[in-house]
Structures are given as structure tokens and as C-alpha cells.
Amino acid sequence: MNSSLPLTDVFFYSYYLNPEVLTQFGGTARKPRTARLHGWQLHLGNHSTLVPSAKAYADGVVYALTPNELAALYKRDGICAFEPQEIEVYLLQEKRFSSAVCYFAVEGPSMQPPPNKKHVEQMITSMQQQRLDASTAERWLYL
């Protein structure tokens, strides 16, 4: 890793919650912080994304990644199009808000239910390992 590259705080809410998965696809789980994004709800199809929902929230993890790592994660074959967006997350242990980037899936056929059950199960396990509220993902098992 080139330590001179700038780091970006990125909020992960799905597959890359798991540091091993993140590493497998080219990322490094630097500075992990559990976080909550208010006003958004998890949506699962073949890929996952967040959709606006005033009364909902999505739990996840913020990691600090380099531009090269972000390119490796979001520009690989077989992954749908994702668009980065600046957001404000609440860092659960630090009890404060912080800026981060979040990648939202662009709508398309990969976002239509039914969700990939294996993906949902992996995400629930990752959420539980991070001590996050997995109920937001568990409901997708029963569609």
C-alpha cells in the first residue's frame, strides 16, 4: 500500500461490512467504526443499496480506503453500477456525526427482488459480528 495516497472514509452497509470480504476484493479495513445512516433503508435484490425512508436507518461500518482500493471494489466485473454520494453518518461508539462517502447502486434489473439469499445470510452474519442491528437485513430472508 502506498501510504501517500489520501484516505476516504466510506460507509459500508452490505457485503463489504466483513473485513475479510473487503480484503478479498482489494480493500483494507482501516480505522473501522460502526455507524448509522438515518433516513435510509436497506434494499436487497441481486445487489444491495439504500433507498430513502424518512423513519428508517441503516447500520454499517466506516472504513478509510484509498482511491485505488475504491476503484478495485466498485469497478470490477460482475458488479452493478454504483454512484458515490457524500453523507453524514452517526458514529455509534464515538457518539458524533461524521462525513463519509457511501456508494449507492444505480437502479436496474439487479435491484429487483427477490434478493440473493446467500448474500443476505452473509450480510446478516457480518452485521452480527460487528454488533449491528441485523433485523434490517433479516426481513429480506422471507420474501
N, C-alpha and C positions, 0 to 999 in steps of 0.2 A: 504494500500500500504506500502511496506517495503522501506523506504527512503534510505536504504543502498545499494539497487540494482543499478547497473550502468544504466545510461540512454543512449540511442542511438538515434541520430537524424535520422528520417525516412521521406522520401519524399513520400507523398500520392497524387495520380493523379486521383482517381476514387471514389469508393463507400465510402471509409473512409475519404474523404475530410470533410464530415459532422461530427462535433464533437459528435453529438447525436448518430449517427450510430456507430462511433468508440467506444463510451462508451457502447452501447448496446452489442457489440461483445467482450468486455473485455479490451479495450484500454482506455487511458486517454489522452486528448488533452492538453498536457503540452507544454508551450513555442511555441505557434503557430506562424509560419512565412510563408507568401506567397512566393512562389519560382517559378522559371522557369528552366526547364531542356532543354538545347539546343541540337539539333542533334537527337531528338527522337520525335515520333509521336504517338498519341493515337490510339490504335486499339481495336475495340469492337467486341466481339462475345457474347456468354453467360457470359463470364468473360471479363475483360478488361486487357490490358497490353500496354506496349510501344514497338514500333519497331524502329530500326534505320532509320533515314531520315535526310540527311545532312542539308537540308534547313528548317526543321521543328523545332518546340519546343512544349513542354508540360508544362502547368501551373499546379500548385498544392500547397500543404501546407506541411511544415515540422513540425512534432511534435516530442517531446522527449518521448520515450517509454522504458519500462523495458523489459528484456528478457522474463519474464513471460507473459507480455502483447502481445509481438510479437508472442509467441507460441499460445496464445489464438486466435489471429486474423488469423494466417496462417496455423494452424494445425487442424482446426475444420472440422467436417463432411460436405460434400457437396461443399467444395471449391476445386478448381483445384490446382494442384501443382504450387507453386511459389518458385522462387530462389532469394535469396538476392544478391545484387551487390553493391559495393561501387561506388558512383557517385559524381560529383561536380555540385551543383545547384547554381543558382544565386538568392540570397535573394532580393526580389523586393523592400521592404521598406529600407533595410539596404544598398542596392546598393553595394553588395560584393558577392564573391563566397564563398561557404562553402561545406565541405564534408558532405555526408549523405549516408544512405543506401536506396535502392529502391528495391522493390520486383517485379520481372518480372514473368508473367505467363509462364509456360512451354508449348510449343506448343502441341496441341492436339485437339480433337473434340470440346471442349468447346470454342476454339478460332475462330472457323469458323463462318462467318456471316450466317444468319442475327443476329444482336445484339438483346439483350433483351431490348425492347422498354421502359419498366418500369424502368429498370436500367439506361438507357440513360437519361430519363426525370429526375430521382432523381439526377443523376450526374450533369446535367445542372443546376438544382436548387441549388445544393451545390456550384458549381463554381460561380454562380451569387451572392450567399450570401457571398462568400469570395472575391468578386470583381475581379474574374479571367476571362480570355478570354474563354467564353463558346463556341465560334464558332468551336473550335476543336472537341467538342462533338456533337454540333448541326447537323453537316453534316451526322451523323450516323442515325438520325431520318428518313432520306429519302431513305435509302437503301432498 
